[in-house]
Amino acid sequence: MQTGQIIKGRYQIEKLIGHGGMCDVYQATDLVLKKAGVKASYVALKILQNEHLNQPGAAKILIREAKKTQQLSHPNIIRVYDFGADKTAHYLVMEWLDGETLEEVIKRSRPNGLNYPSAMKLLKQIISALQYAHCQGMVHADLKPSNIMLNRDGAIKIFDFGVSKALNLSADIYSAEIKDETNILCGYTPTYASPEMLKGEEPSVKDDIFAFSCIAYELLSSKHPFNRKPADLAERLQEKVFKPANISNSKWRVLKQGLEFEPSKRISNFDDFTKQINTRYWPQLTAAIAFCAVATATAYGFHLKNTKIENLIAQIQSSNSNTIDDSQFTNLTPEELLHTVNTFPESKTLLKDGLLRKHRGQIIEIYEQKINTILNQKERRYPDYYEIEKELNKIQQFYPDSLLITTLSTEISNSWQATADMLSERINTLLEQGNYASDSKGNDIYQLIADLGTVKKDYAFTPSAMAESTFTKQYNKTSDNRDLIGLSEIIRAGNIMFPQHSELLTSAVELKDAIQQIDTYYEQKKQGQNPQYPYKAADLFYENQFDNLKARLRKVRTVNQLDKLNGDVNKQAETLPEDFSPLIQIRLAMATRYLEFSDQFLQAKRERTASSVMKKANSLFAKVEQARSRSSS
């Protein structure tokens, strides 16, 4: 393609910006947008290379990519605007991305990689996009740094969803293809493919998790976890993967699970990955010591310990503080000290402070274990951060100057906020899809909003602009279709998520009630009953149908058109009482129109035709008069 060449009369080539396995990618100007005065008129134009034009199915693969990506509406997935073909090319039009690939980010971060917070800013967006795609039943199957773009505004964009696999080619865009990664097997890049993909098994969520974990490792270390060896070779060579310096031991344990060669040992989904990476796992030694202490303690031992503590507290409360021997305090274990510390007499303040300093490490370990237990309660969907906050406040009273406690508190606070943000993103993703139904597979906005309220009570959830727009569109759709179930879901979702749409919700409730009344009426008729017709409900229920009939009447230009409309009205009238007000009004309007046609024929001296049309008008007037007489009687 030459600079200045115009594709499909709309997209003008500016320059080549990338070359992949089957496509070239160009920066292009959308001439329609430019003419309309839109400043951001650049698009990315992906064009099938000439050598593939005659390859069977190549164009279909490009179209399939476009259709797949268009099914995915997510802020971190590239948008596809258009696709098609003209005399010179098969093309796909995508949003213009001004930034760099993660491949370039990794190169820039050498030799140490990004720090953990910086890497997580990018990885969280990738997780969000993949979670969404997986919820749509779509696996990327060729995730790699060159398929992920970082915009100048910090937003991540993922592209090339599944196209490579179908054609046995690896098509990178926005970047030059890397020679040592282009020995493509079954359409994916071996450097990031899981062992099971390399064996030819069907792609699954765990394949994306393996590739994602490789990318996360590279961001944190600027090195590939297996020195760019395919996973099956690395497994045979028993390659060991080492912890990057920029990640803590607890978080490394989570990331390492994503790099497991055995699928059964690998983290199964990104919900689990997110939950675990945001959970603080305290040193295993502390947990082991605590476990052994509990396991070896007998009931009698507990009884003696509690008795000792109770006796000491009673003695402190009933005796003169000066008569109490210091040895009774100094012989306390750290756990006993915690139970009695608030009952120390004022005269023993210095002794209390000294004992707290002496047992500082052990006491902090006790609280760490308490927090770790709360974080890992299996019966809860998410950790009880409020309970953790209470424990942190207690330990901070004893050691306000502790850097460890301060760091601990900051990590918990960040994890707390990250968990709430993740829930908020998942809710908005479902709302943007119009997914308001309850779902046992985790895609339930009501469970998620309840989780969010539990995790962070003061979190101010705000639906996105896209979620708001989708809500209105979904209401219009269910309203037009008179969809009772859909309206029920709209009302439930609206009351919780969109209470500001009060007028829309009122209309939805009224229409739902009308549909139920109409359904009840016809059900009773089926059962042989003689119920009273719900005229008010019917006015609302049939409002759209009669509005459409009136609109058609305004466009009538011939008697034949009017006859066709009259036939449709009579068909609609078969399920309605003759005295139904909208039916009477449309018949009167049609009769009047017949009269107008009759007058036109008389003026044209076509008396016979005029007489025939007049009979049709009189027939409608007679039906209206008959209906009115029945109504009055």
Secondary structure, DSSP 8 states (H G I E B T S, - for coil): --TT-EETTTEEEEEEEEE-SSEEEEEEEEHHHHHTT-S--EEEEEEE-GGGTTSTTHHHHHHHHHHHHHT---TTB--EEEEEE-SS-EEEEEE---EEEHHHHHHHTTTT---HHHHHHHHHHHHHHHHHHHHTT---S---GGGEEEETTS-EEE---SHHHHHT-----SSB--GGG---BTTB-GGG--HHHHTT----HHHHHHHHHHHHHHHHHSS-TTTT--HHHHHHTT------TTS-HHHHHHHHHHT-SSGGGS---HHHHHHHHTS----HHHHHHHHHHHHH--HHHHHHHHHHHHHHHHHHHHS-GGGS-THHHHT--HHHHHHHGGG--GGGHHHHHHHHHHTHHHHHHHHHHHHHHHHT-TTSSS--HHHHHHHHHHHHHH-TT-HHHHHHHHHHHHHHHHHHHHHHHHHHHHHHTT--S--TTS--HHHHHHHHHHH-TT------HHHHHHHHHHHHHHHHHT-HHHHHHHHHHHHHH-TT-HHHHHHHHHHHHHHHHHHHHHHHHHTT------HHHHHHHTHHHHHHHHHHHHH--SHHHHHHHHHHHHHHHTTS-TT-HHHHHHHHHHHHHHHHHHHHHHHTT-HHHHHHHHHHHHHHHHHHHHHHHHHH-
